[in-house]
């Protein structure tokens, strides 16, 4: 993500890379979970939906999930969104200090960060002008229930051979947003799985073709520079 931030900064955007609580920090819940607003725990923690996490844990030589760490992961999904919401508010309230427009914020991330951005914008409902999801999808909040009309449009990018949970989660995200009249563009990176360089070619709507980073910049240029409706 640091490379993305440098690329966006060179294009004139101010970027804020945030920390959020992780599994090993055993995050608690800020508020009780409303079953009507979340994906059922059993569905969210199904093997196909956590295979990307299991793969990363394997690469980091961490033990497989057990019931305790699964609960920590479940709580982290919501804690991370709370932390991103706090970070967005921090930037917005200090916009003058940073020399940015607090009303022209975009949220985004990769994998867990993408899920967090989606949950922050459409689950919690933090105001934003654009949302970018790199290999994310529905996880935690049930976006079919929590998305409201008028929310920020989304750019959803994923690898052709991405994890099954990401492929399915992205489809559901697009459907959930479309159901509330929120624009969602999907683009995919041919030949890649969950990980792909930002210079990789992506294919999208209207037979569009271009590097991932350029697609994101075009999306931000369009959405963040829109004039408000009178």
MDAnalysis code that builds the backbone (N, CA, C; Angstrom):
import MDAnalysis as mda
import numpy as np

u = mda.Universe.empty(690, n_residues=230, atom_resindex=np.repeat(np.arange(230), 3), trajectory=True)
u.add_TopologyAttr("name", ["N", "CA", "C"] * 230)
u.add_TopologyAttr("resid", np.arange(1, 231))
u.add_TopologyAttr("resname", ["UNK", "UNK", "UNK", "UNK", "UNK", "UNK", "UNK", "UNK", "UNK", "UNK", "UNK", "UNK", "UNK", "UNK", "UNK", "UNK", "UNK", "UNK", "UNK", "UNK", "UNK", "UNK", "UNK", "UNK", "UNK", "UNK", "UNK", "UNK", "UNK", "UNK", "UNK", "UNK", "UNK", "UNK", "UNK", "UNK", "UNK", "UNK", "UNK", "UNK", "UNK", "UNK", "UNK", "UNK", "UNK", "UNK", "UNK", "UNK", "UNK", "UNK", "UNK", "UNK", "UNK", "UNK", "UNK", "UNK", "UNK", "UNK", "UNK", "UNK", "UNK", "UNK", "UNK", "UNK", "UNK", "UNK", "UNK", "UNK", "UNK", "UNK", "UNK", "UNK", "UNK", "UNK", "UNK", "UNK", "UNK", "UNK", "UNK", "UNK", "UNK", "UNK", "UNK", "UNK", "UNK", "UNK", "UNK", "UNK", "UNK", "UNK", "UNK", "UNK", "UNK", "UNK", "UNK", "UNK", "UNK", "UNK", "UNK", "UNK", "UNK", "UNK", "UNK", "UNK", "UNK", "UNK", "UNK", "UNK", "UNK", "UNK", "UNK", "UNK", "UNK", "UNK", "UNK", "UNK", "UNK", "UNK", "UNK", "UNK", "UNK", "UNK", "UNK", "UNK", "UNK", "UNK", "UNK", "UNK", "UNK", "UNK", "UNK", "UNK", "UNK", "UNK", "UNK", "UNK", "UNK", "UNK", "UNK", "UNK", "UNK", "UNK", "UNK", "UNK", "UNK", "UNK", "UNK", "UNK", "UNK", "UNK", "UNK", "UNK", "UNK", "UNK", "UNK", "UNK", "UNK", "UNK", "UNK", "UNK", "UNK", "UNK", "UNK", "UNK", "UNK", "UNK", "UNK", "UNK", "UNK", "UNK", "UNK", "UNK", "UNK", "UNK", "UNK", "UNK", "UNK", "UNK", "UNK", "UNK", "UNK", "UNK", "UNK", "UNK", "UNK", "UNK", "UNK", "UNK", "UNK", "UNK", "UNK", "UNK", "UNK", "UNK", "UNK", "UNK", "UNK", "UNK", "UNK", "UNK", "UNK", "UNK", "UNK", "UNK", "UNK", "UNK", "UNK", "UNK", "UNK", "UNK", "UNK", "UNK", "UNK", "UNK", "UNK", "UNK", "UNK", "UNK", "UNK", "UNK", "UNK", "UNK", "UNK", "UNK", "UNK", "UNK", "UNK", "UNK", "UNK", "UNK"])
u.atoms.positions = np.array([
    [0.822, -1.208, 0.000],
    [0.000, 0.000, 0.000],
    [0.857, 1.261, 0.000],
    [2.077, 1.165, 0.516],
    [2.957, 2.333, 0.508],
    [3.224, 2.785, -0.923],
    [3.398, 1.820, -1.852],
    [3.630, 2.171, -3.255],
    [2.415, 2.875, -3.852],
    [1.230, 2.392, -3.501],
    [0.016, 3.068, -3.968],
    [-0.024, 4.496, -3.444],
    [0.272, 4.679, -2.167],
    [0.222, 6.016, -1.574],
    [1.211, 6.953, -2.260],
    [2.405, 6.457, -2.551],
    [3.389, 7.299, -3.235],
    [2.899, 7.678, -4.633],
    [2.305, 6.727, -5.322],
    [1.777, 6.995, -6.659],
    [0.675, 8.035, -6.607],
    [-0.244, 7.888, -5.651],
    [-1.345, 8.843, -5.528],
    [-0.829, 10.213, -5.108],
    [0.178, 10.248, -4.241],
    [0.744, 11.524, -3.795],
    [1.379, 12.259, -4.971],
    [2.069, 11.515, -5.831],
    [2.668, 12.140, -7.011],
    [1.605, 12.716, -7.941],
    [0.395, 12.149, -7.878],
    [-0.710, 12.642, -8.702],
    [-1.452, 13.788, -8.028],
    [-1.019, 14.167, -6.822],
    [-1.613, 15.315, -6.152],
    [-2.557, 15.010, -5.017],
    [-2.688, 13.732, -4.643],
    [-3.584, 13.360, -3.561],
    [-2.830, 13.226, -2.242],
    [-3.459, 13.655, -1.160],
    [-2.912, 13.425, 0.183],
    [-3.365, 12.048, 0.641],
    [-2.442, 11.215, 1.098],
    [-2.755, 9.847, 1.499],
    [-2.465, 9.651, 2.981],
    [-3.360, 8.965, 3.646],
    [-3.205, 8.649, 5.066],
    [-3.253, 7.135, 5.210],
    [-2.134, 6.527, 5.575],
    [-2.062, 5.087, 5.784],
    [-2.247, 4.825, 7.271],
    [-3.285, 4.085, 7.628],
    [-3.665, 3.956, 9.038],
    [-3.328, 2.566, 9.585],
    [-3.276, 2.496, 10.900],
    [-3.206, 1.220, 11.614],
    [-4.593, 0.887, 12.138],
    [-4.893, -0.390, 12.210],
    [-6.116, -0.819, 12.904],
    [-5.780, -2.086, 13.674],
    [-6.615, -2.384, 14.657],
    [-6.333, -3.517, 15.536],
    [-6.380, -4.842, 14.774],
    [-5.459, -5.738, 15.142],
    [-5.309, -7.032, 14.490],
    [-5.657, -8.165, 15.449],
    [-5.655, -9.383, 14.920],
    [-6.090, -10.543, 15.699],
    [-5.298, -10.691, 16.992],
    [-3.967, -10.558, 16.896],
    [-3.140, -10.826, 18.079],
    [-3.327, -9.785, 19.176],
    [-4.007, -8.664, 18.850],
    [-4.274, -7.648, 19.864],
    [-5.580, -7.913, 20.617],
    [-6.250, -8.994, 20.260],
    [-7.487, -9.443, 20.933],
    [-8.454, -8.265, 21.100],
    [-8.887, -7.675, 19.988],
    [-9.762, -6.503, 20.100],
    [-11.137, -6.855, 20.639],
    [-11.677, -5.959, 21.423],
    [-13.049, -6.115, 21.900],
    [-14.009, -5.411, 20.957],
    [-15.272, -5.527, 21.231],
    [-16.298, -4.891, 20.417],
    [-16.704, -3.565, 21.041],
    [-16.832, -2.537, 20.219],
    [-17.236, -1.218, 20.704],
    [-18.702, -1.217, 21.086],
    [-19.494, -2.003, 20.361],
    [-20.934, -2.046, 20.591],
    [-21.438, -3.468, 20.356],
    [-22.554, -3.842, 20.950],
    [-23.107, -5.178, 20.693],
    [-23.435, -5.340, 19.211],
    [-23.285, -6.551, 18.704],
    [-23.577, -6.815, 17.303],
    [-25.064, -7.056, 17.106],
    [-25.632, -6.398, 16.106],
    [-27.032, -6.563, 15.746],
    [-27.109, -7.655, 14.682],
    [-27.720, -8.779, 15.017],
    [-27.765, -9.918, 14.096],
    [-28.390, -9.561, 12.747],
    [-29.247, -8.547, 12.717],
    [-29.897, -8.163, 11.472],
    [-28.963, -7.387, 10.544],
    [-27.841, -6.920, 11.084],
    [-26.954, -6.062, 10.313],
    [-25.618, -6.730, 9.968],
    [-25.447, -7.976, 10.363],
    [-24.171, -8.636, 10.132],
    [-24.368, -9.961, 9.389],
    [-23.298, -10.370, 8.720],
    [-23.279, -11.698, 8.112],
    [-23.190, -12.710, 9.250],
    [-24.007, -13.771, 9.257],
    [-23.920, -14.753, 10.340],
    [-22.497, -15.245, 10.550],
    [-22.110, -15.367, 11.804],
    [-20.737, -15.756, 12.127],
    [-20.326, -17.041, 11.403],
    [-21.200, -18.065, 11.414],
    [-20.855, -19.346, 10.801],
    [-20.581, -19.184, 9.309],
    [-21.334, -18.312, 8.643],
    [-21.124, -18.075, 7.209],
    [-19.840, -17.285, 6.988],
    [-19.615, -16.285, 7.811],
    [-18.438, -15.440, 7.656],
    [-17.146, -16.221, 7.890],
    [-17.203, -17.205, 8.790],
    [-16.014, -17.967, 9.147],
    [-15.942, -19.317, 8.434],
    [-16.771, -19.487, 7.393],
    [-16.712, -20.719, 6.605],
    [-15.335, -20.838, 5.953],
    [-14.837, -22.054, 5.752],
    [-13.474, -22.247, 5.225],
    [-13.158, -21.443, 3.971],
    [-14.103, -21.369, 3.021],
    [-13.810, -20.647, 1.781],
    [-13.691, -19.144, 2.009],
    [-14.261, -18.650, 3.096],
    [-14.225, -17.216, 3.360],
    [-13.023, -16.785, 4.184],
    [-12.301, -17.726, 4.748],
    [-11.114, -17.344, 5.532],
    [-9.841, -17.969, 4.959],
    [-9.932, -18.547, 3.758],
    [-8.757, -19.215, 3.205],
    [-7.618, -18.241, 2.951],
    [-7.941, -16.976, 2.624],
    [-6.870, -15.999, 2.410],
    [-6.138, -15.722, 3.716],
    [-6.876, -15.710, 4.843],
    [-6.252, -15.477, 6.148],
    [-5.399, -16.685, 6.532],
    [-5.921, -17.874, 6.281],
    [-5.161, -19.084, 6.583],
    [-3.863, -19.127, 5.775],
    [-3.925, -18.685, 4.509],
    [-2.733, -18.682, 3.667],
    [-1.685, -17.717, 4.215],
    [-2.123, -16.537, 4.627],
    [-1.183, -15.567, 5.193],
    [-0.594, -16.086, 6.493],
    [-1.427, -16.716, 7.319],
    [-0.920, -17.284, 8.577],
    [0.129, -18.365, 8.294],
    [-0.104, -19.137, 7.242],
    [0.867, -20.171, 6.876],
    [2.182, -19.532, 6.453],
    [2.094, -18.486, 5.630],
    [3.300, -17.802, 5.167],
    [4.068, -17.162, 6.322],
    [3.353, -16.760, 7.363],
    [3.984, -16.132, 8.518],
    [4.364, -17.144, 9.600],
    [4.214, -18.438, 9.276],
    [4.533, -19.524, 10.207],
    [3.710, -19.445, 11.483],
    [2.455, -18.995, 11.349],
    [1.537, -18.964, 12.478],
    [0.690, -20.232, 12.485],
    [0.212, -20.669, 13.626],
    [-0.611, -21.884, 13.680],
    [-1.954, -21.666, 13.002],
    [-2.593, -22.727, 12.540],
    [-3.931, -22.595, 11.961],
    [-4.903, -22.017, 12.983],
    [-6.014, -21.504, 12.493],
    [-7.044, -20.981, 13.382],
    [-7.529, -22.061, 14.341],
    [-7.822, -21.659, 15.560],
    [-8.596, -22.494, 16.481],
    [-9.792, -21.661, 16.919],
    [-10.616, -22.179, 17.787],
    [-11.845, -21.480, 18.160],
    [-11.554, -20.122, 18.794],
    [-10.495, -20.044, 19.564],
    [-10.154, -18.777, 20.210],
    [-9.722, -17.728, 19.192],
    [-8.803, -18.113, 18.305],
    [-8.319, -17.133, 17.333],
    [-9.387, -16.799, 16.287],
    [-10.299, -17.723, 16.027],
    [-11.421, -17.403, 15.141],
    [-12.290, -16.305, 15.743],
    [-12.526, -16.386, 17.043],
    [-13.299, -15.344, 17.727],
    [-12.562, -14.018, 17.674],
    [-11.249, -14.047, 17.854],
    [-10.464, -12.819, 17.765],
    [-10.576, -12.223, 16.356],
    [-10.513, -13.084, 15.338],
    [-10.645, -12.617, 13.967],
    [-12.026, -12.011, 13.735],
    [-13.046, -12.656, 14.219],
    [-14.425, -12.167, 14.087],
    [-14.552, -10.775, 14.695],
    [-13.991, -10.581, 15.870],
    [-14.048, -9.275, 16.521],
    [-13.194, -8.249, 15.763],
    [-12.070, -8.704, 15.214],
    [-11.184, -7.794, 14.486],
    [-11.874, -7.200, 13.273],
    [-12.729, -7.977, 12.619],
    [-13.436, -7.481, 11.439],
    [-14.185, -6.194, 11.757],
    [-14.830, -6.160, 12.914],
    [-15.603, -4.979, 13.312],
    [-14.719, -3.915, 13.951],
    [-13.726, -4.348, 14.731],
    [-12.826, -3.393, 15.372],
    [-12.054, -2.590, 14.330],
    [-11.633, -3.251, 13.249],
    [-10.876, -2.557, 12.201],
    [-11.722, -1.460, 11.561],
    [-13.005, -1.739, 11.332],
    [-13.888, -0.720, 10.759],
    [-14.077, 0.442, 11.724],
    [-14.208, 0.148, 13.012],
    [-14.310, 1.218, 14.003],
    [-13.052, 2.086, 13.986],
    [-11.898, 1.454, 13.826],
    [-10.638, 2.193, 13.817],
    [-10.519, 3.053, 12.560],
    [-10.947, 2.528, 11.409],
    [-10.906, 3.334, 10.186],
    [-11.888, 4.495, 10.279],
    [-13.040, 4.254, 10.887],
    [-14.009, 5.336, 11.076],
    [-13.410, 6.440, 11.948],
    [-12.690, 6.038, 12.992],
    [-12.042, 7.016, 13.860],
    [-10.968, 7.790, 13.098],
    [-10.213, 7.078, 12.252],
    [-9.166, 7.728, 11.471],
    [-9.761, 8.731, 10.484],
    [-10.864, 8.367, 9.836],
    [-11.518, 9.282, 8.897],
    [-11.996, 10.537, 9.616],
    [-12.550, 10.358, 10.798],
    [-13.007, 11.508, 11.574],
    [-11.816, 12.377, 12.002],
    [-10.692, 11.720, 12.344],
    [-9.481, 12.441, 12.735],
    [-9.011, 13.344, 11.593],
    [-8.985, 12.800, 10.374],
    [-8.557, 13.586, 9.220],
    [-9.549, 14.700, 8.943],
    [-10.831, 14.377, 9.019],
    [-11.851, 15.367, 8.700],
    [-11.804, 16.549, 9.671],
    [-11.627, 16.283, 10.949],
    [-11.635, 17.361, 11.937],
    [-10.332, 18.157, 11.941],
    [-9.288, 17.615, 11.313],
    [-7.997, 18.314, 11.229],
    [-7.634, 18.652, 9.790],
    [-8.653, 18.804, 8.963],
    [-8.426, 19.037, 7.541],
    [-7.586, 20.290, 7.298],
    [-7.870, 21.360, 8.013],
    [-7.122, 22.603, 7.816],
    [-5.652, 22.410, 8.177],
    [-5.399, 21.667, 9.238],
    [-4.026, 21.407, 9.682],
    [-3.236, 20.657, 8.611],
    [-3.887, 19.700, 7.942],
    [-3.213, 18.902, 6.922],
    [-3.301, 19.516, 5.532],
    [-4.089, 20.566, 5.386],
    [-4.230, 21.199, 4.083],
    [-5.033, 20.380, 3.096],
    [-6.066, 19.687, 3.585],
    [-6.909, 18.860, 2.718],
    [-8.361, 19.301, 2.864],
    [-9.178, 18.832, 1.948],
    [-10.620, 19.077, 1.995],
    [-11.276, 17.916, 2.730],
    [-11.766, 18.159, 3.935],
    [-12.344, 17.104, 4.754],
    [-13.619, 16.508, 4.198],
    [-14.204, 17.162, 3.207],
    [-15.432, 16.646, 2.603],
    [-15.156, 15.844, 1.343],
    [-13.892, 15.699, 0.988],
    [-13.543, 14.950, -0.229],
    [-12.593, 13.817, 0.146],
    [-13.116, 12.879, 0.930],
    [-12.324, 11.741, 1.383],
    [-12.705, 10.483, 0.610],
    [-11.693, 9.680, 0.295],
    [-11.905, 8.350, -0.272],
    [-11.375, 7.330, 0.727],
    [-12.039, 6.196, 0.809],
    [-11.607, 5.105, 1.676],
    [-11.198, 3.931, 0.806],
    [-10.161, 3.220, 1.211],
    [-9.759, 2.073, 0.407],
    [-8.730, 1.218, 1.103],
    [-8.429, 0.076, 0.490],
    [-7.436, -0.824, 1.048],
    [-7.352, -2.098, 0.234],
    [-6.437, -2.961, 0.641],
    [-6.231, -4.255, -0.020],
    [-6.587, -5.383, 0.935],
    [-7.315, -6.381, 0.461],
    [-7.650, -7.584, 1.212],
    [-8.395, -7.226, 2.498],
    [-7.801, -7.461, 3.666],
    [-8.464, -7.103, 4.917],
    [-8.734, -5.601, 4.973],
    [-7.805, -4.806, 4.418],
    [-8.011, -3.363, 4.384],
    [-9.171, -2.979, 3.486],
    [-9.367, -3.739, 2.398],
    [-10.493, -3.487, 1.505],
    [-11.811, -3.818, 2.201],
    [-11.841, -4.943, 2.886],
    [-13.028, -5.309, 3.663],
    [-13.330, -4.222, 4.688],
    [-12.279, -3.725, 5.324],
    [-12.450, -2.680, 6.334],
    [-13.028, -1.411, 5.715],
    [-12.539, -1.032, 4.542],
    [-13.055, 0.158, 3.869],
    [-14.534, -0.012, 3.520],
    [-14.904, -1.191, 3.018],
    [-16.306, -1.456, 2.683],
    [-17.183, -1.411, 3.928],
    [-16.705, -2.017, 5.010],
    [-17.478, -2.005, 6.255],
    [-17.605, -0.599, 6.823],
    [-16.547, 0.192, 6.684],
    [-16.576, 1.550, 7.217],
    [-17.566, 2.418, 6.448],
    [-17.524, 2.323, 5.120],
    [-18.376, 3.171, 4.286],
    [-19.825, 2.712, 4.241],
    [-20.029, 1.393, 4.114],
    [-21.384, 0.892, 3.882],
    [-21.968, 0.139, 5.079],
    [-21.111, -0.286, 6.013],
    [-21.602, -0.948, 7.222],
    [-21.875, 0.048, 8.320],
    [-20.851, 0.821, 8.682],
    [-21.011, 1.866, 9.700],
    [-21.664, 3.108, 9.103],
    [-21.341, 3.406, 7.859],
    [-21.939, 4.565, 7.198],
    [-21.118, 5.833, 7.314],
    [-19.798, 5.705, 7.419],
    [-18.937, 6.891, 7.487],
    [-18.971, 7.613, 6.141],
    [-19.192, 8.926, 6.133],
    [-19.274, 9.658, 4.861],
    [-17.974, 9.590, 4.071],
    [-18.092, 9.386, 2.776],
    [-16.943, 9.368, 1.871],
    [-17.443, 9.711, 0.483],
    [-16.514, 10.059, -0.399],
    [-16.866, 10.375, -1.782],
    [-16.572, 9.222, -2.730],
    [-15.708, 8.298, -2.289],
    [-15.338, 7.165, -3.135],
    [-14.778, 6.060, -2.252],
    [-14.935, 4.820, -2.716],
    [-14.428, 3.655, -1.979],
    [-13.726, 2.741, -2.971],
    [-12.502, 2.327, -2.628],
    [-11.722, 1.432, -3.486],
    [-11.439, 0.139, -2.732],
    [-11.844, -0.968, -3.305],
    [-11.629, -2.284, -2.700],
    [-10.743, -3.117, -3.603],
    [-9.536, -3.436, -3.128],
    [-8.631, -4.339, -3.837],
    [-8.731, -5.718, -3.199],
    [-9.415, -6.628, -3.863],
    [-9.580, -8.004, -3.370],
    [-10.218, -8.045, -1.991],
    [-11.336, -7.351, -1.855],
    [-12.110, -7.377, -0.613],
    [-13.425, -8.107, -0.815],
    [-14.495, -7.575, -0.222],
    [-15.813, -8.186, -0.358],
    [-16.573, -8.150, 0.947],
    [-17.797, -8.629, 0.925],
    [-18.625, -8.649, 2.130],
    [-17.983, -9.524, 3.186],
    [-17.855, -8.993, 4.378],
    [-17.337, -9.751, 5.517],
    [-17.618, -8.933, 6.766],
    [-18.363, -9.477, 7.677],
    [-18.710, -8.740, 8.898],
    [-20.090, -8.140, 8.772],
    [-20.168, -6.923, 8.279],
    [-21.476, -6.280, 8.094],
    [-22.175, -6.844, 6.864],
    [-23.487, -6.999, 6.968],
    [-24.305, -7.455, 5.854],
    [-24.665, -6.229, 5.018],
    [-23.940, -5.997, 3.959],
    [-24.121, -4.783, 3.178],
    [-25.487, -4.709, 2.505],
    [-26.145, -5.855, 2.358],
    [-27.511, -5.824, 1.833],
    [-28.438, -5.069, 2.784],
    [-28.149, -5.154, 4.080],
    [-28.983, -4.522, 5.097],
    [-28.488, -3.135, 5.476],
    [-27.189, -2.925, 5.467],
    [-26.639, -1.685, 6.022],
    [-26.390, -0.587, 4.993],
    [-26.243, -0.946, 3.713],
    [-25.991, 0.078, 2.696],
    [-27.206, 0.981, 2.538],
    [-26.961, 2.263, 2.453],
    [-28.032, 3.235, 2.246],
    [-27.846, 3.923, 0.904],
    [-28.948, 4.295, 0.287],
    [-28.869, 4.997, -0.992],
    [-28.133, 6.322, -0.797],
    [-27.444, 6.739, -1.826],
    [-26.709, 7.991, -1.746],
    [-25.290, 7.848, -1.253],
    [-24.891, 6.622, -0.902],
    [-23.515, 6.416, -0.433],
    [-22.527, 6.515, -1.597],
    [-21.252, 6.573, -1.250],
    [-20.197, 6.760, -2.239],
    [-20.133, 5.596, -3.222],
    [-19.824, 5.869, -4.479],
    [-19.614, 4.788, -5.449],
    [-18.357, 3.998, -5.106],
    [-18.309, 2.763, -5.587],
    [-17.190, 1.877, -5.264],
    [-16.517, 1.378, -6.528],
    [-15.209, 1.216, -6.430],
    [-14.420, 0.525, -7.454],
    [-13.934, -0.767, -6.828],
    [-14.354, -1.900, -7.394],
    [-14.049, -3.217, -6.843],
    [-13.097, -3.944, -7.786],
    [-11.878, -4.178, -7.338],
    [-10.860, -4.823, -8.165],
    [-10.470, -6.150, -7.532],
    [-10.253, -7.169, -8.347],
    [-9.849, -8.475, -7.832],
    [-9.090, -9.228, -8.907],
    [-8.356, -10.254, -8.475],
    [-7.604, -11.071, -9.408],
    [-8.481, -12.114, -10.085],
    [-8.143, -12.469, -11.304],
    [-8.901, -13.489, -12.026],
    [-8.974, -14.792, -11.233],
    [-7.864, -15.152, -10.598],
    [-7.796, -16.403, -9.850],
    [-7.757, -16.148, -8.344],
    [-8.458, -15.107, -7.920],
    [-8.481, -14.739, -6.501],
    [-9.146, -15.847, -5.681],
    [-9.041, -15.723, -4.364],
    [-9.669, -16.704, -3.475],
    [-11.174, -16.747, -3.704],
    [-11.771, -17.917, -3.497],
    [-13.211, -18.088, -3.712],
    [-14.017, -17.116, -2.869],
    [-13.587, -16.873, -1.635],
    [-14.300, -15.954, -0.763],
    [-14.290, -14.530, -1.292],
    [-13.172, -14.134, -1.919],
    [-13.074, -12.794, -2.493],
    [-13.952, -12.678, -3.739],
    [-13.902, -13.689, -4.603],
    [-14.730, -13.677, -5.808],
    [-16.213, -13.586, -5.439],
    [-16.636, -14.430, -4.527],
    [-18.034, -14.441, -4.111],
    [-18.380, -13.173, -3.350],
    [-17.473, -12.750, -2.469],
    [-17.727, -11.554, -1.674],
    [-17.834, -10.303, -2.516],
    [-17.049, -10.231, -3.595],
    [-17.119, -9.075, -4.488],
    [-18.434, -9.064, -5.252],
    [-18.860, -10.231, -5.720],
    [-20.153, -10.308, -6.415],
    [-21.275, -9.817, -5.495],
    [-21.261, -10.276, -4.247],
    [-22.308, -9.878, -3.309],
    [-22.219, -8.402, -2.969],
    [-21.002, -7.886, -2.868],
    [-20.852, -6.457, -2.596],
    [-21.479, -5.633, -3.703],
    [-21.161, -5.973, -4.954],
    [-21.722, -5.248, -6.098],
    [-23.246, -5.343, -6.109],
    [-23.774, -6.526, -5.807],
    [-25.226, -6.707, -5.801],
    [-25.873, -5.918, -4.672],
    [-25.238, -5.913, -3.503],
    [-25.787, -5.182, -2.361],
    [-25.828, -3.689, -2.637],
    [-24.766, -3.161, -3.248],
    [-24.739, -1.731, -3.549],
    [-25.749, -1.387, -4.639],
    [-25.794, -2.224, -5.674],
    [-26.732, -1.975, -6.772],
    [-28.169, -1.978, -6.278],
    [-28.460, -2.836, -5.305],
    [-29.806, -2.915, -4.754],
    [-30.245, -1.639, -4.067],
    [-29.283, -0.811, -3.666],
    [-29.614, 0.472, -3.023],
    [-29.297, 1.651, -3.942],
    [-29.038, 1.346, -5.205],
    [-28.789, 2.408, -6.163],
    [-27.415, 3.038, -6.060],
    [-26.464, 2.336, -5.435],
    [-25.098, 2.838, -5.290],
    [-24.245, 2.266, -6.429],
    [-23.547, 3.118, -7.129],
    [-22.750, 2.679, -8.278],
    [-21.565, 1.841, -7.824],
    [-21.316, 0.755, -8.554],
    [-20.174, -0.109, -8.261],
    [-19.590, -0.612, -9.568],
    [-18.331, -0.311, -9.785],
    [-17.619, -0.780, -10.972],
    [-16.701, -1.934, -10.576],
    [-16.740, -3.021, -11.340],
    [-15.873, -4.165, -11.081],
    [-14.808, -4.249, -12.168],
    [-13.566, -4.458, -11.737],
    [-12.473, -4.692, -12.678],
    [-11.678, -5.882, -12.177],
    [-11.122, -6.661, -13.096],
    [-10.373, -7.839, -12.689],
    [-9.020, -7.859, -13.376],
    [-8.071, -8.514, -12.707],
    [-6.694, -8.553, -13.186],
    [-6.424, -9.954, -13.746],
    [-6.361, -10.102, -15.067],
    [-6.201, -11.436, -15.655],
    [-4.854, -12.062, -15.310],
    [-4.911, -13.376, -15.036],
    [-3.696, -14.140, -14.793],
    [-3.174, -14.091, -13.372],
    [-3.770, -13.290, -12.514],
    [-3.281, -13.159, -11.149],
    [-4.290, -13.713, -10.151],
    [-3.772, -14.056, -8.976],
    [-4.613, -14.489, -7.874],
    [-4.874, -13.328, -6.930],
    [-4.625, -13.558, -5.638],
    [-4.940, -12.547, -4.628],
    [-3.938, -11.392, -4.647],
    [-2.744, -11.644, -5.125],
    [-1.687, -10.628, -5.121],
    [-1.335, -10.240, -6.555],
    [-1.276, -8.946, -6.836],
    [-0.949, -8.465, -8.169],
    [-0.298, -7.082, -8.052],
    [0.719, -6.807, -8.875],
    [1.370, -5.493, -8.859],
    [0.397, -4.402, -9.296],
    [0.613, -3.203, -8.804],
    [-0.310, -2.125, -9.152],
    [-0.177, -1.719, -10.618],
    [0.919, -2.143, -11.260],
    [1.077, -1.873, -12.681],
    [0.441, -2.912, -13.577],
    [-0.159, -3.946, -12.983],
    [-0.793, -5.008, -13.769],
    [-1.980, -4.461, -14.553],
    [-2.190, -5.019, -15.730],
    [-3.328, -4.615, -16.549],
    [-4.620, -5.119, -15.921],
    [-5.618, -4.264, -15.870],
    [-6.938, -4.653, -15.366],
    [-7.957, -4.455, -16.472],
    [-8.984, -5.290, -16.463],
    [-10.068, -5.223, -17.438],
    [-11.347, -4.889, -16.706],
    [-12.115, -3.946, -17.255],
    [-13.299, -3.503, -16.533],
    [-14.485, -3.202, -17.410],
    [-15.383, -2.386, -16.859],
    [-16.617, -2.028, -17.532],
    [-16.331, -1.338, -18.872],
    [-17.270, -1.468, -19.795],
    [-17.196, -0.815, -21.102],
    [-15.912, -1.192, -21.858],
    [-15.489, -2.443, -21.661],
    [-14.312, -2.984, -22.339],
    [-13.083, -2.108, -22.075],
    [-12.992, -1.577, -20.865],
    [-11.848, -0.739, -20.512],
    [-10.647, -1.600, -20.148],
    [-9.447, -1.052, -20.379],
    [-8.215, -1.772, -20.128],
    [-7.162, -0.786, -19.646],
    [-6.471, -1.122, -18.546],
    [-5.429, -0.231, -18.066],
    [-4.831, -0.728, -16.773],
    [-3.655, -0.202, -16.391],
    [-3.017, -0.611, -15.139],
    [-3.928, -0.355, -13.942],
    [-3.802, -1.179, -12.933],
    [-4.628, -1.049, -11.727],
    [-4.502, 0.353, -11.141],
    [-3.276, 0.838, -10.988],
    [-3.077, 2.155, -10.377],
    [-3.732, 3.261, -11.192],
    [-3.643, 3.176, -12.526],
    [-4.250, 4.194, -13.372],
    [-5.767, 4.140, -13.296],
    [-6.313, 2.935, -13.184],
    [-7.769, 2.802, -13.061],
    [-8.248, 3.462, -11.772],
    [-7.517, 3.238, -10.701],
    [-7.900, 3.855, -9.426],
    [-7.811, 5.369, -9.517],
    [-6.734, 5.878, -10.105],
    [-6.576, 7.327, -10.235],
    [-7.691, 7.937, -11.074],
    [-8.073, 7.280, -12.149],
    [-9.173, 7.783, -12.970],
    [-10.472, 7.815, -12.167],
    [-10.683, 6.774, -11.367],
    [-11.877, 6.702, -10.526],
    [-11.870, 7.843, -9.505],
    [-10.738, 8.064, -8.853],
    [-10.641, 9.135, -7.862],
    [-10.799, 10.504, -8.520],
    [-10.169, 10.670, -9.672],
    [-10.291, 11.946, -10.380],
    [-11.755, 12.257, -10.684],
    [-12.496, 11.239, -11.076],
    [-13.905, 11.427, -11.411],
    [-14.745, 11.719, -10.180],
    [-14.595, 10.893, -9.144],
    [-15.497, 10.980, -7.998],
    [-15.146, 12.107, -7.018],
    [-13.874, 12.379, -6.840],
    [-13.493, 13.406, -5.865],
    [-13.580, 14.809, -6.434],
    [-13.675, 14.916, -7.737],
    [-13.735, 16.239, -8.347],
    [-15.118, 16.582, -8.914],
    [-16.104, 15.760, -8.568],
    [-17.466, 16.062, -8.987],
    [-17.959, 17.335, -8.296],
    [-18.659, 18.151, -9.034],
    [-19.266, 19.321, -8.422],
    [-20.531, 18.902, -7.680],
    [-20.784, 19.469, -6.480],
    [-22.007, 19.103, -5.738],
    [-23.248, 19.493, -6.505],
    [-24.267, 18.679, -6.354],
    [-25.533, 18.979, -7.025],
    [-26.197, 20.180, -6.352],
    [-26.803, 21.022, -7.183],
    [-27.486, 22.206, -6.644],
    [-28.919, 21.856, -6.279],
])
